Amino acid sequence: MRARMIRTFFVAMVFAVELHGADKVRIGVSNYNLSNLTVGVAQTRGFFNQEGIEAEIIRMNPNVATMALVSGDVDYSTLIGSAIVANLKGARVKMIACSLDRTPLSLVSRAEIRSVRDVKGKTIGVGSYGSTPDIIARMVVKHFGIDPETQIKLLALGSDAARLTALREGVIDVMIVAPPVDFEAKKLGYNIISRAGDIFRYPYNGVATGMKKLSERPDEVKHVLRAMLKANNFILKNRDGAVQVLVQWAKSRAEYAAASYDSAVNGFSADGSVPEDGLRIVLENLRKSMNLSRTIDFAQVSDMAPLRDAQRELGIRR
């Protein structure tokens, strides 16, 4: 009995030491959803703990999350697009990995609209002007030969749910949304006319952090990235487990979680690398929208050195 008590005490002390020694980090996300499934899996399946990271995942408005990253109130953000914009405006933040290298966004239309080519002259609902859904919507219609500047109208409506309401009320003809709203809309009789991830690769979600963090806490950064690489490996190989995280962590209905996973799983990056072709599109769009005359170098907005270290240690790349 006494020996068992001593063993129990010893295990508790070891656990306490490990917990005390963990790096506490705050990670800003826009929502607990499919787009942030990587951090959800890393948190709920213990990958952060394995890497000595005690992570607090905080849901924040995208603008607030980016301001918090710039100020140091959060250590990391999954909103890499917003972080790139902040960088171009002078903030000392950089993208360090890409967890989703194909966007899960889809164009969903009224029943009488059968293809993207039918969208000419129609109104498309997006989240906000200049946001990722706005950029992706423009890229998709342009891919199908429609000039996004003159041949469609874009209307900023806020959340995916607000866009679905606007579609149902006839305010818009088409919306661009992420899972599971596309699945929900299809059940209501609307058409999914294009999945953007089937057309091009695009750095949709990932990890960004401050340059101060990169210089002062490189080991912490590497372990955060290791945890997220392990999480993506889990997502790619374990459908049931990933769907369960969407149900329990993201509070998604089981059928929506399964549909979301199936529609977007191929977008989760196995090695966290940033697709250069997609990043080039992002930077060129930002250069134009921000009226920048100079060419934007990849190294200005990203630092891949910690990711390469994490990949090497996990045997993903040599």
PAZAPA-4460 file (N, C-alpha, C; in steps of 0.05 Angstrom, whole numbers, plus 32768, in hexadecimal, padded with zeros to 4 digits):
% residues 318
    n_x    n_y    n_z   ca_x   ca_y   ca_z    c_x    c_y    c_z   seq   type   mol
   8011   7FE8   8000   8000   8000   8000   8011   8019   8000     1      M     A
   8026   8019   8012   8038   8030   8014   8048   8034   7FFA     2      R     A
   8050   801D   7FEE   805F   801F   7FD5   804E   802B   7FBF     3      A     A
   8034   8023   7FBE   8022   802E   7FAA   801E   804C   7FAE     4      R     A
   801C   8055   7FC7   8019   8071   7FCD   8031   8081   7FC4     5      M     A
   8049   8075   7FC8   8062   8082   7FC0   8063   8085   7FA2     6      I     A
   805B   806F   7F94   805B   8070   7F77   8047   8085   7F6C     7      R     A
   8030   8087   7F79   801C   809A   7F71   8026   80B7   7F75     8      T     A
   8033   80BB   7F8C   803E   80D5   7F93   8054   80DD   7F7E     9      F     A
   8065   80C9   7F77   807A   80CF   7F64   806F   80D6   7F49    10      F     A
   805B   80C7   7F40   804F   80CD   7F26   8043   80E9   7F26    11      V     A
   8035   80F0   7F3C   8029   810A   7F3E   803E   8120   7F3D    12      A     A
   8054   811C   7F4B   8069   8130   7F4B   8076   8133   7F2F    13      M     A
   807A   811D   7F21   8085   811E   7F06   8072   812E   7EF4    14      V     A
   8057   8128   7EF6   8044   8136   7EE6   8044   8154   7EEC    15      F     A
   8046   815B   7F05   8046   8177   7F0D   805F   8185   7F02    16      A     A
   8076   8177   7F03   808E   8183   7EF9   808C   8188   7EDB    17      V     A
   8081   8173   7ECC   807D   8176   7EAF   806B   818D   7EA9    18      E     A
   8054   8190   7EB8   8041   81A5   7EB3   804D   81C0   7EB8    19      L     A
   805C   81C1   7ECE   8069   81DB   7ED6   807D   81E3   7EC1    20      H     A
   808B   81CF   7EB5   809F   81D5   7EA2   8095   81DA   7E86    21      G     A
   807B   81D6   7E81   8070   81DA   7E66   8070   81F8   7E5E    22      A     A
   8075   81FD   7E45   8073   8218   7E3A   8056   821F   7E37    23      D     A
   804D   8234   7E44   8031   823D   7E41   802F   8250   7E2A    24      K     A
   801D   824A   7E17   801A   825B   7E00   7FFC   8260   7DFB    25      V     A
   7FF7   8277   7DEF   7FDB   827E   7DE7   7FDA   827F   7DC9    26      R     A
   7FC6   8272   7DBE   7FC3   8270   7DA1   7FA8   827C   7D99    27      I     A
   7FA8   8290   7D88   7F90   829D   7D7F   7F85   828F   7D66    28      G     A
   7F6A   8289   7D67   7F5D   827C   7D50   7F43   828C   7D4B    29      V     A
   7F39   828B   7D33   7F20   8299   7D2C   7F08   828A   7D36    30      S     A
   7F0A   8270   7D38   7EF3   825F   7D41   7EFD   8243   7D47    31      N     A
   7EED   8234   7D55   7EF3   8218   7D5A   7EE4   8209   7D43    32      Y     A
   7EF2   8204   7D2D   7EE5   81F8   7D16   7EF9   81E9   7D06    33      N     A
   7EF0   81E0   7CEE   7F01   81D0   7CDD   7F1B   81DE   7CD6    34      L     A
   7F1A   81F8   7CD0   7F32   8207   7CC8   7F48   8206   7CDE    35      S     A
   7F3F   8203   7CF7   7F52   8202   7D0D   7F54   81E7   7D1A    36      N     A
   7F4D   81D3   7D0A   7F4D   81B7   7D14   7F69   81AF   7D1D    37      L     A
   7F7E   81B9   7D10   7F99   81B2   7D18   7F9F   81B8   7D35    38      T     A
   7F98   81D0   7D3E   7F9E   81D7   7D5A   7F8A   81C9   7D6C    39      V     A
   7F72   81C4   7D62   7F5F   81B5   7D72   7F68   8198   7D78    40      G     A
   7F73   818B   7D64   7F7E   8170   7D67   7F97   8171   7D78    41      V     A
   7FA8   8184   7D73   7FC1   8186   7D83   7FBB   818A   7DA1    42      A     A
   7FA5   8198   7DA6   7F9D   819D   7DC2   7F8F   8184   7DCE    43      Q     A
   7F7B   817A   7DC1   7F6A   8165   7DCD   7F77   8149   7DCC    44      T     A
   7F89   8145   7DB9   7F96   812B   7DB6   7FB2   812A   7DC3    45      R     A
   7FB9   813F   7DD1   7FD1   813F   7DE2   7FEB   8145   7DD4    46      G     A
   7FEA   814E   7DBB   8004   8153   7DAD   8012   816C   7DB8    47      F     A
   8004   8180   7DC1   8011   8196   7DCE   801E   818D   7DE8    48      F     A
   8010   817D   7DF7   801C   8173   7E10   8035   8162   7E0B    49      N     A
   8035   8152   7DF6   804C   8142   7DEF   8065   8153   7DEA    50      Q     A
   8060   816B   7DE0   8076   817D   7DD9   807C   8191   7DEF    51      E     A
   8070   818D   7E07   8076   819F   7E1D   8069   81BA   7E1A    52      G     A
   8052   81BB   7E0C   8044   81D4   7E07   8029   81D3   7E15    53      I     A
   8024   81E7   7E26   800A   81EA   7E33   7FFC   8201   7E24    54      E     A
   7FEA   81F9   7E11   7FDE   820C   7DFF   7FC2   8214   7E08    55      A     A
   7FBD   822E   7E06   7FA2   823A   7E0A   7F99   8244   7DEE    56      E     A
   7F84   8238   7DE4   7F7A   823F   7DCA   7F62   8252   7DCD    57      I     A
   7F65   826B   7DC3   7F52   8280   7DC8   7F44   8288   7DAE    58      I     A
   7F2A   8287   7DAF   7F1A   828F   7D98   7F18   82AE   7D98    59      R     A
   7F1F   82BA   7D82   7F20   82D7   7D80   7F17   82E1   7D65    60      M     A
   7F0B   82F9   7D63   7F07   8305   7D4A   7F21   8307   7D3B    61      N     A
   7F21   8302   7D20   7F3B   8302   7D12   7F4B   831B   7D15    62      P     A
   7F3F   8332   7D15   7F4E   834B   7D18   7F5A   834D   7D34    63      N     A
   7F4B   8344   7D48   7F54   8345   7D64   7F6B   8331   7D67    64      V     A
   7F69   8319   7D5B   7F7E   8305   7D5D   7F98   830F   7D52    65      A     A
   7F96   831D   7D3C   7FAF   8328   7D2F   7FBB   833E   7D40    66      T     A
   7FAA   834F   7D4B   7FB4   8365   7D5C   7FC1   8359   7D75    67      M     A
   7FB5   8343   7D7F   7FC0   8336   7D97   7FDB   8329   7D91    68      A     A
   7FDE   831E   7D79   7FF7   8312   7D71   800D   8328   7D6F    69      L     A
   8005   833E   7D63   8018   8355   7D5F   8021   835F   7D7A    70      V     A
   800E   8361   7D8D   8014   836D   7DA8   8022   8358   7DBA    71      S     A
   8020   833F   7DB3   802C   832A   7DC4   8018   831F   7DD9    72      G     A
   7FFF   8327   7DD7   7FEA   831C   7DE9   7FE4   82FF   7DE3    73      D     A
   7FE8   82F7   7DCB   7FE8   82DA   7DC4   8003   82D4   7DB8    74      V     A
   800B   82BB   7DBA   8025   82B2   7DB1   8025   82AA   7D94    75      D     A
   800E   829E   7D8C   800B   8294   7D71   7FEF   8299   7D66    76      Y     A
   7FEC   829A   7D4C   7FD2   829D   7D40   7FD1   828B   7D28    77      S     A
   7FB9   827F   7D23   7FB5   826F   7D0C   7FAC   827F   7CF3    78      T     A
   7FA8   8299   7CF7   7F9E   82AA   7CE2   7FB5   82B5   7CD2    79      L     A
   7FC1   82A4   7CC1   7FD9   82AC   7CB3   7FD5   82C2   7C9F    80      I     A
   7FBE   82C3   7C92   7FB8   82D8   7C7F   7FB9   82F4   7C8C    81      G     A
   7FAC   82F6   7CA3   7FAB   830F   7CB2   7FC7   8316   7CBC    82      S     A
   7FD7   8302   7CC4   7FF2   8307   7CCD   8004   8312   7CB7    83      A     A
   8000   8308   7C9F   800F   8312   7C88   8008   832F   7C83    84      I     A
   7FEF   8336   7C84   7FE7   8352   7C80   7FF4   8363   7C95    85      V     A
   7FF3   835A   7CAE   7FFF   8369   7CC4   801D   836D   7CBF    86      A     A
   802A   8358   7CB6   8047   835A   7CAF   804C   836F   7C9A    87      N     A
   803C   8370   7C86   803F   8383   7C70   803A   83A0   7C79    88      L     A
   802B   83A2   7C8F   8027   83BD   7C9B   803C   83C4   7CAF    89      K     A
   8050   83B3   7CB3   8066   83B9   7CC4   8067   83AA   7CDE    90      G     A
   8054   8398   7CE4   8054   8389   7CFC   806A   8373   7CFB    91      A     A
   8076   836D   7D12   808C   835A   7D14   8081   833E   7D19    92      R     A
   8072   8334   7D06   8066   8319   7D08   806C   830A   7CED    93      V     A
   806D   82F0   7CEF   8072   82E0   7CD7   8062   82C6   7CD7    94      K     A
   805B   82BC   7CC0   8050   82A2   7CBD   8066   828D   7CBF    95      M     A
   8061   8277   7CCE   8076   8263   7CD1   806D   8247   7CC8    96      I     A
   8054   8243   7CC1   804B   8229   7CB7   8030   822C   7CAB    97      A     A
   8028   8218   7C9B   800E   8217   7C8F   8001   81FC   7C95    98      C     A
   7FEB   81FD   7CA3   7FDE   81E4   7CAB   7FC9   81DB   7C96    99      S     A
   7FBD   81EE   7C88   7FAA   81E8   7C73   7FB5   81F6   7C59   100      L     A
   7FBD   81E6   7C46   7FC9   81F1   7C2E   7FB5   81F0   7C16   101      D     A
   7F9D   81E8   7C1C   7F87   81EB   7C08   7F6F   81F5   7C17   102      R     A
   7F63   820A   7C0D   7F4C   8215   7C1B   7F34   8203   7C1B   103      T     A
   7F25   8201   7C31   7F0D   81F1   7C31   7EF4   8201   7C27   104      P     A
   7EF9   821A   7C1F   7EE2   822B   7C17   7ED5   8221   7BFD   105      L     A
   7EBA   8225   7BFC   7EAB   821D   7BE4   7E99   8233   7BDC   106      S     A
   7E93   8235   7BC2   7E7E   8246   7BB7   7E64   8237   7BB7   107      L     A
   7E50   8242   7BC4   7E36   8236   7BC6   7E21   8249   7BBA   108      V     A
   7E10   823E   7BA9   7DFE   8250   7B9A   7DE0   8248   7B9D   109      S     A
   7DD0   825A   7B93   7DB3   8253   7B91   7DB0   823C   7B7E   110      R     A
   7D99   822E   7B80   7D94   8215   7B71   7D96   8219   7B53   111      A     A
   7D8E   8230   7B49   7D8E   8233   7B2C   7DAA   8239   7B20   112      E     A
   7DBD   823F   7B31   7DD9   8244   7B29   7DE8   822A   7B2A   113      I     A
   7DF1   8220   7B13   7DFC   8205   7B11   7E1A   8204   7B10   114      R     A
   7E27   821A   7B08   7E44   821A   7B06   7E4F   8236   7B0C   115      S     A
   7E6A   8238   7B0F   7E76   8252   7B15   7E72   8265   7AFE   116      V     A
   7E71   825B   7AE5   7E6E   826C   7ACE   7E53   827A   7ACF   117      R     A
   7E3F   826F   7ADD   7E25   827B   7AE0   7E25   8292   7AF4   118      D     A
   7E3B   8296   7B01   7E3D   82AB   7B16   7E41   82C7   7B0B   119      V     A
   7E47   82C9   7AF1   7E4B   82E3   7AE5   7E33   82F5   7AEA   120      K     A
   7E38   830D   7AF4   7E22   8320   7AFA   7E14   831C   7B14   121      G     A
   7E1C   8308   7B23   7E0F   8301   7B3C   7E1D   830D   7B54   122      K     A
   7E10   830B   7B6C   7E1B   8316   7B85   7E25   82FF   7B96   123      T     A
   7E3E   8301   7B9F   7E4B   82EC   7BB0   7E4F   82F7   7BCC   124      I     A
   7E46   82E9   7BE0   7E4A   82F0   7BFC   7E64   82E7   7C07   125      G     A
   7E74   82F9   7C12   7E8E   82F2   7C1F   7E8D   82FC   7C3C   126      V     A
   7EA3   82F6   7C4A   7EA3   82FE   7C66   7EA8   831C   7C69   127      G     A
   7EBF   8325   7C60   7EC5   8342   7C60   7ED7   8347   7C48   128      S     A
   7ED8   8360   7C3F   7EE8   8367   7C28   7F06   8364   7C2F   129      Y     A
   7F14   8357   7C1D   7F30   8353   7C22   7F37   833A   7C32   130      G     A
   7F22   832C   7C3C   7F26   8314   7C4C   7F2D   82FD   7C3A   131      S     A
   7F35   82E7   7C46   7F3C   82CF   7C36   7F24   82C5   7C25   132      T     A
   7F0C   82C3   7C30   7EF5   82BC   7C1F   7EF1   82CE   7C07   133      P     A
   7EF5   82E8   7C0B   7EF3   82FC   7BF6   7F08   82F6   7BE0   134      D     A
   7F21   82F2   7BE8   7F37   82ED   7BD5   7F32   82D2   7BC7   135      I     A
   7F29   82BE   7BD5   7F25   82A3   7BC9   7F0E   82A5   7BB5   136      I     A
   7EF8   82B3   7BBC   7EE1   82B5   7BAA   7EEA   82C2   7B90   137      A     A
   7EFA   82D7   7B92   7F04   82E5   7B7A   7F16   82D2   7B69   138      R     A
   7F26   82C2   7B76   7F38   82B0   7B68   7F28   829A   7B5A   139      M     A
   7F13   8290   7B67   7F04   827A   7B5B   7EF5   8284   7B42   140      V     A
   7EE7   829B   7B43   7ED9   82A4   7B2C   7EEC   82AC   7B15   141      V     A
   7F03   82B7   7B1C   7F17   82BE   7B08   7F21   82A5   7AFA   142      K     A
   7F24   828F   7B09   7F2D   8275   7AFE   7F19   826C   7AE8   143      H     A
   7F00   8273   7AEB   7EEB   826A   7AD8   7EE5   8280   7AC3   144      F     A
   7EF7   8294   7AC1   7EF4   82A7   7AAC   7EE3   82BF   7AB2   145      G     A
   7EDC   82C4   7ACB   7ECC   82DB   7AD3   7EDD   82F0   7AE0   146      I     A
   7EDA   8309   7AD8   7EEA   831E   7AE3   7EDE   8326   7AFE   147      D     A
   7EEC   8321   7B15   7EE0   8327   7B2F   7EDC   8345   7B34   148      P     A
   7EEA   8356   7B25   7EE8   8372   7B29   7ECF   837E   7B1C   149      E     A
   7EC6   8372   7B06   7EB1   837F   7AF6   7E98   836D   7AF1   150      T     A
   7E9B   8353   7AF4   7E86   8341   7AEC   7E77   8333   7B03   151      Q     A
   7E7F   8339   7B1B   7E70   832F   7B33   7E6E   8346   7B47   152      I     A
   7E5C   8343   7B5A   7E5B   8355   7B71   7E60   8346   7B8A   153      K     A
   7E72   8351   7B9B   7E78   8344   7BB5   7E6C   8353   7BCB   154      L     A
   7E5F   8345   7BDE   7E52   8351   7BF4   7E5C   8346   7C0F   155      L     A
   7E67   8357   7C20   7E72   834E   7C3A   7E5B   834B   7C4E   156      A     A
   7E59   8332   7C59   7E43   832C   7C6A   7E4A   8320   7C85   157      L     A
   7E64   831D   7C8B   7E6C   8312   7CA5   7E6E   82F4   7CA4   158      G     A
   7E63   82E7   7CB8   7E67   82CA   7CBC   7E5B   82B9   7CA7   159      S     A
   7E64   829F   7CA7   7E58   828C   7C94   7E3A   8289   7C98   160      D     A
   7E32   8289   7CB1   7E15   8287   7CB7   7E06   829F   7CAC   161      A     A
   7E11   82B7   7CAD   7E04   82CE   7CA2   7E02   82CC   7C84   162      A     A
   7E17   82C1   7C78   7E16   82BE   7C5A   7E01   82AA   7C52   163      R     A
   7DFD   8294   7C62   7DE8   8281   7C5B   7DCD   828E   7C5E   164      L     A
   7DC9   829E   7C72   7DAF   82AC   7C76   7DAA   82BE   7C5E   165      T     A
   7DBF   82CD   7C55   7DBC   82DF   7C3E   7DB5   82CF   7C25   166      A     A
   7DC0   82B7   7C21   7DBA   82A7   7C0A   7D9D   829E   7C0B   167      L     A
   7D94   8295   7C22   7D79   828C   7C26   7D64   82A2   7C21   168      R     A
   7D6C   82BB   7C28   7D5A   82D1   7C25   7D5C   82DF   7C0A   169      E     A
   7D6D   82D5   7BF9   7D70   82E0   7BDE   7D80   82F9   7BDC   170      G     A
   7D8E   8300   7BF1   7D9F   8318   7BF1   7DB7   8314   7BDE   171      V     A
   7DC1   82FC   7BDE   7DD8   82F5   7BCD   7DD0   82DD   7BBC   172      I     A
   7DE0   82D8   7BA7   7DDC   82C1   7B95   7DEE   82AA   7B9C   173      D     A
   7E06   82B1   7BA6   7E1B   829D   7BAC   7E29   82A5   7BC6   174      V     A
   7E33   8292   7BD4   7E43   8298   7BEB   7E5C   8287   7BEB   175      M     A
   7E71   8291   7BF8   7E89   8281   7BFC   7E8B   827B   7C1A   176      I     A
   7E8C   8261   7C21   7E8B   8259   7C3D   7E9D   8241   7C41   177      V     A
   7EA2   823C   7C5B   7EB2   8225   7C63   7E9F   820F   7C6D   178      A     A
   7EA9   81F6   7C6E   7E99   81E1   7C7B   7E94   81E8   7C99   179      P     A
   7E7D   81E0   7CA4   7E69   81CF   7C98   7E52   81DE   7C8B   180      P     A
   7E54   81F9   7C88   7E3E   8208   7C7D   7E38   8200   7C60   181      V     A
   7E4D   81F8   7C51   7E48   81EF   7C36   7E37   81D6   7C36   182      D     A
   7E3D   81C3   7C48   7E2D   81AB   7C4B   7E10   81B1   7C53   183      F     A
   7E0D   81C3   7C66   7DF3   81CB   7C6F   7DE3   81D7   7C58   184      E     A
   7DF0   81E8   7C49   7DE2   81F5   7C32   7DDA   81E1   7C1D   185      A     A
   7DEB   81CD   7C18   7DE4   81B8   7C04   7DCB   81A9   7C0D   186      K     A
   7DC9   81A4   7C27   7DB1   8196   7C31   7D97   81A7   7C2E   187      K     A
   7D9B   81C1   7C2C   7D85   81D3   7C28   7D7E   81D7   7C0B   188      L     A
   7D8D   81CB   7BF9   7D87   81CC   7BDC   7D98   81DE   7BCC   189      G     A
   7DAD   81EA   7BD8   7DBF   81FB   7BC9   7DD5   81EB   7BBD   190      Y     A
   7DE3   81F7   7BA9   7DF8   81E8   7B9A   7E14   81F0   7BA3   191      N     A
   7E25   81DC   7BA7   7E41   81E2   7BAA   7E4D   81E2   7B8E   192      I     A
   7E54   81F9   7B83   7E5C   81FB   7B67   7E7B   81FB   7B64   193      I     A
   7E89   81FF   7B7A   7EA6   81FD   7B78   7EB3   81FA   7B94   194      S     A
   7EC6   81E8   7B96   7ED6   81E7   7BAE   7EF2   81F2   7BA7   195      R     A
   7EF9   8208   7BB4   7F11   8216   7BAC   7F2A   8205   7BAF   196      A     A
   7F2A   81F3   7BC3   7F41   81E2   7BC8   7F46   81CE   7BB1   197      G     A
   7F32   81CA   7BA0   7F36   81B8   7B89   7F44   81C6   7B72   198      D     A
   7F46   81E1   7B74   7F51   81F1   7B5E   7F6E   81F9   7B63   199      I     A
   7F74   8202   7B7C   7F8F   820C   7B81   7F96   8208   7B9E   200      F     A
   7FB0   8208   7BA3   7FBB   8207   7BBE   7FBE   8223   7BC9   201      R     A
   7FB9   8227   7BE2   7FB7   8241   7BEE   7FBD   823F   7C0C   202      Y     A
   7FCF   824F   7C17   7FD4   824E   7C34   7FBD   8259   7C44   203      P     A
   7FAA   8247   7C4B   7F91   8250   7C57   7F93   8254   7C75   204      Y     A
   7FA1   8242   7C82   7FA3   8244   7C9F   7FBE   8239   7CA8   205      N     A
   7FC8   8241   7CBF   7FE2   8237   7CC7   7FEA   8243   7CE2   206      G     A
   8003   824C   7CE3   800D   8257   7CFC   801E   8270   7CF6   207      V     A
   8019   8285   7D06   8029   829E   7D04   8031   82A5   7D21   208      A     A
   8048   82B2   7D23   8051   82BA   7D3D   8062   82D4   7D3A   209      T     A
   806A   82DF   7D51   807A   82F7   7D50   8098   82F2   7D4C   210      G     A
   80A6   8305   7D40   80C2   8302   7D3B   80D2   8300   7D56   211      M     A
   80C7   830D   7D6A   80D4   830C   7D85   80D3   82EF   7D8F   212      K     A
   80BC   82E2   7D8B   80B9   82C6   7D94   80CD   82B4   7D84   213      K     A
   80D0   82B9   7D6B   80E2   82AA   7D5A   80FF   82AC   7D63   214      L     A
   8106   82C4   7D6C   8122   82C8   7D74   8127   82C0   7D91   215      S     A
   8113   82C3   7DA2   8118   82BE   7DBF   810F   82A2   7DC8   216      E     A
   80FB   8296   7DBA   80F1   827C   7DC3   80F0   8268   7DAC   217      R     A
   8106   8264   7D9E   8106   8253   7D86   80FE   8236   7D8D   218      P     A
   8106   822C   7DA4   8100   8211   7DAC   80E2   820D   7DB0   219      D     A
   80D5   8221   7DBD   80B8   8220   7DC1   80AA   8220   7DA6   220      E     A
   80B3   8231   7D93   80A6   8233   7D79   80A8   8217   7D6B   221      V     A
   80BF   820B   7D6C   80C3   81F1   7D5F   80B0   81DC   7D6B   222      K     A
   80AD   81DC   7D86   809B   81C8   7D92   807E   81CD   7D8C   223      H     A
   8076   81E6   7D89   805A   81EC   7D81   8056   81E1   7D64   224      V     A
   8069   81E5   7D53   8067   81DB   7D38   8068   81BC   7D37   225      L     A
   8078   81B0   7D47   8079   8192   7D49   805D   8188   7D50   226      R     A
   8051   8194   7D64   8036   818B   7D6D   8022   818E   7D56   227      A     A
   8024   81A4   7D47   8010   81A8   7D32   8015   8195   7D1A   228      M     A
   802E   818E   7D15   8034   817B   7D00   8029   815F   7D08   229      L     A
   802C   8158   7D22   8021   813F   7D2C   8003   813F   7D29   230      K     A
   7FF6   8156   7D2F   7FD9   8158   7D2D   7FD0   8154   7D10   231      A     A
   7FDE   8160   7CFD   7FD5   815C   7CE1   7FD9   8140   7CD8   232      N     A
   7FEE   8133   7CE2   7FF2   8116   7CDB   7FDB   8106   7CE6   233      N     A
   7FD1   810C   7CFE   7FBA   80FF   7D0A   7FA1   8104   7CF9   234      F     A
   7F9D   811D   7CF1   7F85   8124   7CE1   7F85   8114   7CC6   235      I     A
   7F9C   8113   7CB9   7F9D   8106   7C9F   7F99   80E7   7CA1   236      L     A
   7FA0   80DC   7CB8   7FA0   80BE   7CBA   7F89   80B4   7CCB   237      K     A
   7F7A   80C5   7CD9   7F67   80BC   7CEC   7F4C   80CB   7CE9   238      N     A
   7F3C   80C3   7CD5   7F23   80D1   7CD0   7F11   80D1   7CE8   239      R     A
   7F0C   80BA   7CF4   7EF9   80B9   7D0B   7F03   80CB   7D22   240      D     A
   7F1D   80CA   7D27   7F27   80DA   7D3D   7F25   80F8   7D37   241      G     A
   7F2A   8100   7D1E   7F28   811C   7D17   7F0B   8126   7D18   242      A     A
   7EF9   8115   7D0E   7EDD   811C   7D0F   7ED3   811F   7D2C   243      V     A
   7EDD   810E   7D3D   7ED6   810F   7D5A   7EDF   812A   7D66   244      Q     A
   7EF6   8133   7D5E   7F00   814D   7D68   7EEE   8164   7D5F   245      V     A
   7EE5   8162   7D46   7ED3   8176   7D3C   7EB8   8176   7D4B   246      L     A
   7EAF   815F   7D53   7E96   815D   7D62   7E9A   8167   7D7E   247      V     A
   7EAF   815F   7D8B   7EB3   8165   7DA8   7EBF   8181   7DAD   248      Q     A
   7ED4   8187   7D9D   7EE2   81A1   7DA1   7ED5   81B8   7D92   249      W     A
   7ECD   81B3   7D79   7EC1   81C8   7D69   7EA2   81C9   7D6C   250      A     A
   7E97   81B5   7D7B   7E7A   81B5   7D80   7E6A   81B3   7D66   251      K     A
   7E74   81A3   7D53   7E66   819F   7D3A   7E55   8187   7D3C   252      S     A
   7E3E   8188   7D2D   7E2D   8170   7D2B   7E3C   815A   7D1D   253      R     A
   7E37   8141   7D24   7E47   812B   7D1A   7E46   8129   7CFC   254      A     A
   7E2F   812D   7CEF   7E2D   812B   7CD2   7E3C   8142   7CC5   255      E     A
   7E3B   815A   7CD1   7E49   8171   7CC6   7E67   816D   7CC9   256      Y     A
   7E6F   8162   7CE0   7E8C   815E   7CE5   7E97   814A   7CD0   257      A     A
   7E89   8135   7CCB   7E92   8121   7CB8   7E94   812D   7C9C   258      A     A
   7E7F   813C   7C94   7E7F   8148   7C7A   7E95   815D   7C77   259      A     A
   7E9A   816C   7C8C   7EAF   8180   7C8C   7ECA   8173   7C88   260      S     A
   7ECF   815E   7C97   7EE8   814F   7C95   7EEC   8145   7C79   261      Y     A
   7ED8   8138   7C6E   7EDB   812B   7C53   7EE0   8140   7C3D   262      D     A
   7ED4   8157   7C40   7ED7   816C   7C2B   7EF2   817A   7C2D   263      S     A
   7EFF   8179   7C44   7F17   818A   7C48   7F30   817B   7C4F   264      A     A
   7F2F   8161   7C54   7F46   8153   7C5F   7F5F   8155   7C4D   265      V     A
   7F5B   8156   7C33   7F72   8157   7C21   7F81   8171   7C23   266      N     A
   7F75   8185   7C30   7F82   819F   7C33   7F95   81A0   7C4A   267      G     A
   7F95   818D   7C5C   7FA7   818E   7C74   7FC3   8185   7C6B   268      F     A
   7FD6   8196   7C71   7FF1   8192   7C68   8000   817E   7C79   269      S     A
   800D   816B   7C6C   801C   8156   7C7B   8035   8160   7C87   270      A     A
   8041   8176   7C7B   805B   817F   7C85   805B   819D   7C8D   271      D     A
   8044   81AA   7C8B   8042   81C6   7C95   804E   81DB   7C82   272      G     A
   8058   81D2   7C6B   8065   81E5   7C59   8051   81F8   7C4C   273      S     A
   805A   8210   7C46   8049   8224   7C39   804A   8220   7C1B   274      V     A
   8034   821D   7C0D   8034   821A   7BF0   803D   8235   7BE3   275      P     A
   8054   8234   7BD6   805E   824D   7BCC   804D   825A   7BB6   276      E     A
   8041   8249   7BA5   802F   8254   7B91   8017   8262   7B9D   277      D     A
   800C   8256   7BB2   7FF5   8263   7BBF   7FFD   827C   7BCE   278      G     A
   8014   827B   7BDB   801E   8293   7BEA   8024   82AA   7BD6   279      L     A
   802E   82A3   7BBF   8033   82B7   7BAB   8019   82C6   7BA3   280      R     A
   8004   82B6   7BA0   7FEA   82C2   7B9A   7FE1   82D5   7BB0   281      I     A
   7FE4   82CC   7BC9   7FDC   82DC   7BE0   7FEB   82F6   7BE0   282      V     A
   8005   82F5   7BDD   8016   830D   7BDE   8010   8320   7BC7   283      L     A
   800B   8315   7BAF   8005   8326   7B99   7FEA   8334   7B9D   284      E     A
   7FD6   8326   7BA7   7FBC   8333   7BAD   7FBF   8349   7BC2   285      N     A
   7FCF   8343   7BD6   7FD3   8357   7BEB   7FE3   836F   7BE1   286      L     A
   7FF6   836A   7BD0   8006   8380   7BC4   7FF4   8393   7BB5   287      R     A
   7FE1   8388   7BA6   7FCF   8399   7B97   7FBB   83A7   7BA9   288      K     A
   7FAF   8398   7BBC   7F9B   83A5   7BCD   7FA6   83B9   7BE0   289      S     A
   7FC0   83B6   7BE8   7FCD   83C9   7BFA   7FDD   83DF   7BEB   290      M     A
   7FDB   83DE   7BD0   7FE9   83F1   7BBF   8007   83F2   7BC5   291      N     A
   8013   83DB   7BC7   8030   83D9   7BCB   803E   83D7   7BB0   292      L     A
   8052   83E7   7BAC   8060   83E6   7B93   8076   83D1   7B92   293      S     A
   8080   83C9   7BA9   8096   83B6   7BAA   808C   8399   7BA9   294      R     A
   809E   8388   7B9F   8098   836B   7BA0   809C   8361   7BBD   295      T     A
   808B   8350   7BC6   808C   8346   7BE2   809B   832B   7BE2   296      I     A
   80B1   832B   7BF0   80C1   8312   7BF2   80B6   82FF   7C07   297      D     A
   80B7   82E5   7C01   80AC   82D1   7C14   80B9   82D4   7C30   298      F     A
   80D3   82DA   7C30   80E1   82DB   7C4A   80D8   82F3   7C5B   299      A     A
   80CB   8306   7C4F   80C1   831D   7C5E   80AA   8314   7C70   300      Q     A
   8099   8302   7C66   8081   82FB   7C74   8082   82E0   7C82   301      V     A
   8096   82D1   7C7D   8097   82B6   7C88   80B3   82AE   7C91   302      S     A
   80B4   829B   7CA4   80CD   8290   7CAE   80C9   8272   7CB1   303      D     A
   80D5   8263   7C9F   80D0   8246   7C9E   80E6   8236   7CAD   304      M     A
   80FA   8243   7CB8   8110   8235   7CC6   8106   8223   7CDD   305      A     A
   80F4   822D   7CEF   80EB   821C   7D04   80DB   8204   7CFA   306      P     A
   80CC   8208   7CE5   80BD   81F1   7CD9   80D0   81DC   7CCE   307      L     A
   80E5   81E5   7CC1   80F8   81D1   7CB6   8105   81C1   7CCC   308      R     A
   810B   81CE   7CE2   8116   81C0   7CF9   8102   81AB   7D04   309      D     A
   80E9   81B3   7D06   80D4   81A0   7D10   80D0   8189   7CFD   310      A     A
   80D0   818F   7CE3   80CD   817A   7CCF   80E4   8166   7CD1   311      Q     A
   80FC   8171   7CD3   8114   815F   7CD5   8113   814D   7CED   312      R     A
   810C   8158   7D04   810B   8148   7D1C   80F6   8132   7D1B   313      E     A
   80E0   8138   7D0D   80CA   8124   7D0B   80CD   8111   7CF4   314      L     A
   80E3   8115   7CE5   80E8   8103   7CCE   80D7   8108   7CB6   315      G     A
   80CB   8120   7CB5   80BA   8127   7C9F   80CA   812F   7C86   316      I     A
   80DF   813E   7C8C   80F2   8146   7C77   810E   8144   7C82   317      R     A
   8121   8140   7C70   813D   813F   7C78   8149   815B   7C78   318      R     A
***
